[in-house]
Amino acid sequence: MKDTKEPQIELAIQFLMSNEVDAAEIICREVLLKNPFNAHAYDLLAVISSRTRRWDEALLTANKAISLDKNNGEFYTHRAIIYKNLKFFKNAISDYNQASLLLPRSSEPLYNLAILLMEMGDLDKALELSKKAARLDPNNIHITNNLGSIFQKLGLFEQASSSYKKSLKINTNQPHIYNNLCGALAESDRISESLEVCSDAIKRWPNYPEIYNAKANALMRLNKIDEAIETSEIAIKLQPNHSQAHYTKGMCLLLRNKFIEGWNEYTWRTKRESFWPKRSYNKPEWSGSPLKNKTLLIHWEQGYGDIIQFVRYLKILKTVIEKDEKHHNARIIFDCPKNLLRLVKNNIIVDDIGDWGDNPPSFDFYIPLMDLAKHFTKTEDEISKTTYITKHIETSIKVPKVNESALKVGLTWSSEHKDTYRRKVCSLSKLSKLFKNLNYTFYGIQFGNEHNQLESYTHLSNVFDLGDKLGDFAHTAAIINQLDLIISIDTYIVHLAGAMGIRTWVLLPFSPDWRWQLNRSDSPWYPSIKLFRQPKPGDWDSVVMDIKNTLETNL
């Protein structure tokens, strides 16, 4: 719009920049009355309609602008924004690319396209475009901050920290970037530095709740749980509906074995931006009210491990309903992800199970799966210790044997989400120290491409790779049911083996997930599980040595 020859359009732009939207629109329409072929007027109307969220109208005028001038890169940028908000993502990508071709020295279309691709999950391409945008405009704080966000989502926390620090050199008056930096430093185990940055930010912005939550998370990494709770409470006092701070407090309380208050705070997880999957139902959430002649929908959430751990409550709920008159004739239906359908159908008896997503059968109430815990587990003693995955699909795959007397050990060393859960991952090179013990045969049950890492060790007579044999969860259960012991980092394999009652040793980071609590080697959730904890952040060598010694002395 800068190259327009119409002074009235320049005036309309000034009005729009001053947020006088109506005045800007009036001028544009007056211009078009005089000259119905003014492309800039149509483009500015598209921007105005976008500002007021009239997306269909915005698209019509944006199309008109481009039909009149196909060589204006800004027009394509503006239409791409409209397409994005209309969820026409392929069209948006195409327009951003066209804008980049027409504006080769502009960082704006690259930056906007990087954000869209990041939201769509294409982090590698988003990173490539963000780096290119940063080269074109190295002092653009929005670009450098977004570059940090992409690095962080990729699990490249050192690079993320560097990007955030560069952003703060451009402009130090950015509390949200301080917050981002605190998180990236904590994720890279630079906890002391993270806490220093938090303290500096709190001095500058004592009423900014985000930074208190960042500090609480850093304190959690040091297992300073009481301090973390106190700090998260400051954030909540400043912003009572701060879902992330409530969630942080909930995890701390559950780590402390304080279930009643912990579950109540943990319910805030569903309001977090990262909660998955987002569900929007036009029915009320169940709060424990009578279900007589009603249907309750329970929907899956978060990761596979979470689902496997908490499907136990479907059995508990079904039993309670059958015994309580106030729930007479109630129906329980469960929305289950496809990969778990066979396993759950074979082991959990409810009225209906399906992979329905946003289109479930008719129901009266709903509840996220993990919220069932607050209704049935007030103390640790109320956690069911009964094995609940007992029926498995038959498999033609038989675990190979070399030494009939050797015990069969399954091994998992990486997470499907290693970018997010980098702290959980213990390298195979460290675990390979176990292979020297010929009293055991080791079987890689690593899902994903990481199972190929075992190729470096399969020349050993007691090492086999079963990673490419794993199918859905029922199939995986049938395979691991042939093993004597599972050794794994904190992944869904742990929950599957625990639910099946298979002896399992879990390698935990210094700051564990809330469900494993602190200062104990047993699990309240699975009697067959033994926990091996890092004595300090990042120290997997001590954990592996502990497991190696335990294997050598007794099983």
Stockholm file with secondary structure:
# STOCKHOLM 1.0

chainA/1-555         MKDTKEPQIELAIQFLMSNEVDAAEIICREVLLKNPFNAHAYDLLAVISSRTRRWDEALLTANKAISLDKNNGEFYTHRAIIYKNLKFFKNAISDYNQASLLLPRSSEPLYNLAILLMEMGDLDKALELSKKAARLDPNNIHITNNLGSIFQKLGLFEQASSSYKKSLKINTNQPHIYNNLCGALAESDRISESLEVCSDAIKRWPNYPEIYNAKANALMRLNKIDEAIETSEIAIKLQPNHSQAHYTKGMCLLLRNKFIEGWNEYTWRTKRESFWPKRSYNKPEWSGSPLKNKTLLIHWEQGYGDIIQFVRYLKILKTVIEKDEKHHNARIIFDCPKNLLRLVKNNIIVDDIGDWGDNPPSFDFYIPLMDLAKHFTKTEDEISKTTYITKHIETSIKVPKVNESALKVGLTWSSEHKDTYRRKVCSLSKLSKLFKNLNYTFYGIQFGNEHNQLESYTHLSNVFDLGDKLGDFAHTAAIINQLDLIISIDTYIVHLAGAMGIRTWVLLPFSPDWRWQLNRSDSPWYPSIKLFRQPKPGDWDSVVMDIKNTLETNL
#=GR chainA/1-555 SS CTTCCCHHHHHHHHHHHTTCHHHHHHHHHHHHHHCTTCHHHHHHHHHHHHHTTCHHHHHHHHHHHHHHCTTCHHHHHHHHHHHHHTTCHHHHHHHHHHHHHHCTTCSHHHHHHHHHHHHHTCHHHHHHHHHHHHHHCTTCHHHHHHHHHHHHHTTCHHHHHHHHHHHHHHCSCCHHHHHHHHHHHHHTTCHHHHHHHHHHHHHHCTTCHHHHHHHHHHHHHTTCHHHHHHHHHHHHHHCTTCHHHHHHHHHHHHHTTCHHHHHHHHGGGGGSTTCSSCCCCSSCBCCSCCCTTCEEEEECCSCHHHHHHHTHHHHHHHHHHHHCGGGTTCEEEEECCGGGHHHHHHHCCCSEEECCTTCCCCCSEEEEGGGGHHHHCSSGGGSCCSCCCCCCCCCSCCCCCSCTTSEEEEEECCCTTTTTCGGGCCCHHHHGGGGGCTTEEEEECCCSGGGGGGGGTTTSTTEEECGGGCCSHHHHHHHHTTCSEEEEESSHHHHHHHHHTCCEEEEECSSCCGGGCSSCSBCSSCTTEEEEECSSTTCHHHHHHHHHHHHHHCC
#=GC SS_cons         CTTCCCHHHHHHHHHHHTTCHHHHHHHHHHHHHHCTTCHHHHHHHHHHHHHTTCHHHHHHHHHHHHHHCTTCHHHHHHHHHHHHHTTCHHHHHHHHHHHHHHCTTCSHHHHHHHHHHHHHTCHHHHHHHHHHHHHHCTTCHHHHHHHHHHHHHTTCHHHHHHHHHHHHHHCSCCHHHHHHHHHHHHHTTCHHHHHHHHHHHHHHCTTCHHHHHHHHHHHHHTTCHHHHHHHHHHHHHHCTTCHHHHHHHHHHHHHTTCHHHHHHHHGGGGGSTTCSSCCCCSSCBCCSCCCTTCEEEEECCSCHHHHHHHTHHHHHHHHHHHHCGGGTTCEEEEECCGGGHHHHHHHCCCSEEECCTTCCCCCSEEEEGGGGHHHHCSSGGGSCCSCCCCCCCCCSCCCCCSCTTSEEEEEECCCTTTTTCGGGCCCHHHHGGGGGCTTEEEEECCCSGGGGGGGGTTTSTTEEECGGGCCSHHHHHHHHTTCSEEEEESSHHHHHHHHHTCCEEEEECSSCCGGGCSSCSBCSSCTTEEEEECSSTTCHHHHHHHHHHHHHHCC
//
